[in-house]
Amino acid sequence: MFKQWKEKYVVLTLEGSLLVCRDADSPPDQVVALQSSCGSVAEGRDILDLPRLPPGGRRDCCFALILPQNKFLLLLSDSPEDCRSVSAFPYLPDAFISFKYRSKV
């Protein structure tokens, strides 16, 4: 069950792990090994029961990483362009991407 949106700093490593941190200087609170743990990526328009977004949040800025055991990580980017560029990242493990996102935890 979702409680609230929290602003997080997200880094995609060269090894294909997604690090979810409090900010750019903090160690990761969560590590997702994308190639082994991420089944797929769903864009905002494909998320049927999207929770209430924070002020200024838009559905086309959301995406979800579908994880094992019926879990997922819901992310909200600052712009639709950021969301579209990141929605393909599980298929680009050699990429290094660093963004600030809001996450629903």
C-alpha positions, 0 to 999 in steps of 0.5 A, spaced: 500 500 500 502 506 498 503 512 503 506 518 500 510 520 494 518 521 496 523 525 492 529 520 491 535 520 487 536 514 482 542 512 478 543 506 473 550 503 474 554 500 468 553 493 471 545 494 470 543 496 477 538 501 479 540 505 485 535 508 489 538 514 494 535 519 498 540 524 495 546 524 490 551 524 496 547 518 500 548 511 499 542 507 496 536 505 500 534 500 495 538 496 489 534 493 483 538 488 479 535 490 473 537 484 468 535 479 473 529 482 477 526 487 473 520 483 468 518 489 464 517 497 464 510 500 464 509 507 462 504 511 465 498 510 460 499 503 461 498 503 469 491 502 471 491 503 478 496 509 478 495 513 485 494 520 486 500 524 483 503 529 487 502 537 485 504 538 478 505 530 477 503 528 470 501 521 468 505 521 462 511 522 466 510 516 470 513 509 469 513 502 473 519 497 474 515 490 475 519 486 480 518 479 482 513 477 487 508 482 485 512 488 487 513 494 483 517 501 483 513 506 481 517 512 479 515 519 476 520 524 472 520 531 471 518 531 464 515 526 459 522 526 455 525 524 461 520 518 462 521 516 455 528 516 455 528 512 461 523 507 459 528 503 455 533 503 460 533 495 462 535 494 455 541 498 455 545 495 461 551 499 458 548 506 459 549 510 465 543 515 467 543 519 473 536 523 474 532 525 480 525 522 481 520 522 485 518 514 487 512 511 491 514 507 496 
